[in-house]
Amino acid sequence: MGNTINFAIVWLIMMCIMVVGSAAEASKSTGPWDLARLRQPIRYEVDKTDGNLISIYYEGEPYNSKPTRVFAYLAFPSDAKGPSPAIVLVHGGAGRAFPEWAQMWAKRGYVAIAMDHFGNGPDGTRSADGGPDIGNIFAKVDTKDAWPYHAVADVIRAVSLLSAMPEVDPKRIGLTGVSWGGFVTCIAAGLDDRIKAAAPIYGCGFLHEGSIWMETLTAMDAAQRANWVSNFDPSSYLSNAKMPMLFINGTNDTCFWLDSYQKTYRLAKNRTLSIHIEMPHGQEQGASPEEIRIFMDQHLKCGQPLPKLGKMKLVGGKISVGFQSEAGAKLAVLNYTTDTGNWRDRKWITKPAVVRGSSIEADLPGARPIACFISLTDARGALVSTEHREIVR
């Protein structure tokens, strides 16, 4: 009798867990995207072949009720032995499909796809059957004609394309994007669990609360703004992301401000930060940090990991943080600003911190209010940082 009761209790608990889990899955927002359809294998046509680089067109989403095609470059590693890891590369607002970006990753052992998500072809000019460009990102158009809808769909379709290729290990696909590409990366990471590592550069969510586009969003009528945020701001999706994520930005980024950036990365469950003092904003600057390549190798090729920092602790006038670093600790610094106002205009000061065993320590200036964070650079030159912390008194 006791065993029967115990079995019934266990069965009831298991059913409750399944129901709660199913409800949680159902509650996750997928916005306007039909993920089941976008995750299906897609057709593509080869345009040109140049060694290990091919240019292709693949199926896009209908735009103005007409079919579209997405132009992209695919690059393959020259010495692959079996299925390789892969990466999706998403350009920024002034960008296009960059063949050199794809080739850079191919040289590192990845199958890489770099698409144009502005409806353009290989020369950066408008394709007759292209999707929308970024000009209508905030325009009052049908949801599925808006640029963010198409850009995110292009990325999910690119993952589908890679997943079906015999040259690719579908369990090792990464994603990185620069600026608006980082914005798209944040949304796609919250939608597509086939992505196993993601690195948004600059781009973030909460654009309606702190960004260069805040006034544009504020000027919308309330219903239009709420609809845009619900459908297209990364803050609506990023909390669903389970994969490791690397967030790289500058302290004074002109477009994506540090306060909104913090709100965004705090939504990610598994995050690493790399905040650079006055990092310039641009495609080349955003695609070049070595931290991105080390991070992808770490999670897709079992490479040596980036350093890991704990949470900062403040005791009296001293601030400290614990760390782990297989590649050692080349340089540790305290970064701080006593300025207030817009984050893009604040002046940051950097001073050396002291490494004591597995801890970094620094004396904090007495000025208040103050915002500060600690950065650690390892022997490879890879920089990671803590969250910035604001101390009022």
MOLINKA-V788280 format. One record per run of one state. SS is the DSSP state (a for helix, b for strand, c for the rest). FROM is the first residue (numbers start at 1). TO is the last residue. If there is no record, write none. Layout:
BEGIN
ss->SS from->FROM to->TO
ss->SS from->FROM to->TO
END
This chain:
BEGIN
ss->c from->1 to->1
ss->a from->2 to->27
ss->c from->28 to->34
ss->a from->35 to->38
ss->c from->39 to->43
ss->b from->44 to->50
ss->c from->51 to->52
ss->b from->53 to->59
ss->c from->60 to->62
ss->b from->63 to->63
ss->c from->64 to->65
ss->b from->66 to->66
ss->c from->67 to->68
ss->b from->69 to->75
ss->c from->76 to->83
ss->b from->84 to->90
ss->c from->91 to->98
ss->a from->99 to->107
ss->c from->108 to->110
ss->b from->111 to->115
ss->c from->116 to->119
ss->b from->120 to->120
ss->c from->121 to->125
ss->b from->126 to->126
ss->c from->127 to->133
ss->a from->134 to->136
ss->c from->137 to->142
ss->a from->143 to->145
ss->c from->146 to->146
ss->a from->147 to->163
ss->c from->164 to->167
ss->b from->168 to->178
ss->c from->179 to->179
ss->a from->180 to->191
ss->c from->192 to->194
ss->b from->195 to->201
ss->c from->202 to->210
ss->b from->211 to->211
ss->c from->212 to->213
ss->a from->214 to->219
ss->c from->220 to->221
ss->a from->222 to->232
ss->c from->233 to->233
ss->a from->234 to->236
ss->c from->237 to->237
ss->a from->238 to->240
ss->c from->241 to->243
ss->b from->244 to->250
ss->c from->251 to->255
ss->b from->256 to->256
ss->c from->257 to->257
ss->a from->258 to->265
ss->c from->266 to->270
ss->b from->271 to->276
ss->c from->277 to->282
ss->a from->283 to->288
ss->c from->289 to->289
ss->a from->290 to->300
ss->c from->301 to->307
ss->b from->308 to->309
ss->c from->310 to->312
ss->b from->313 to->315
ss->c from->316 to->317
ss->b from->318 to->324
ss->c from->325 to->330
ss->b from->331 to->337
ss->c from->338 to->342
ss->a from->343 to->345
ss->c from->346 to->348
ss->b from->349 to->352
ss->c from->353 to->353
ss->b from->354 to->356
ss->c from->357 to->358
ss->b from->359 to->363
ss->c from->364 to->369
ss->b from->370 to->377
ss->c from->378 to->382
ss->b from->383 to->385
ss->c from->386 to->388
ss->b from->389 to->391
ss->c from->392 to->393
END
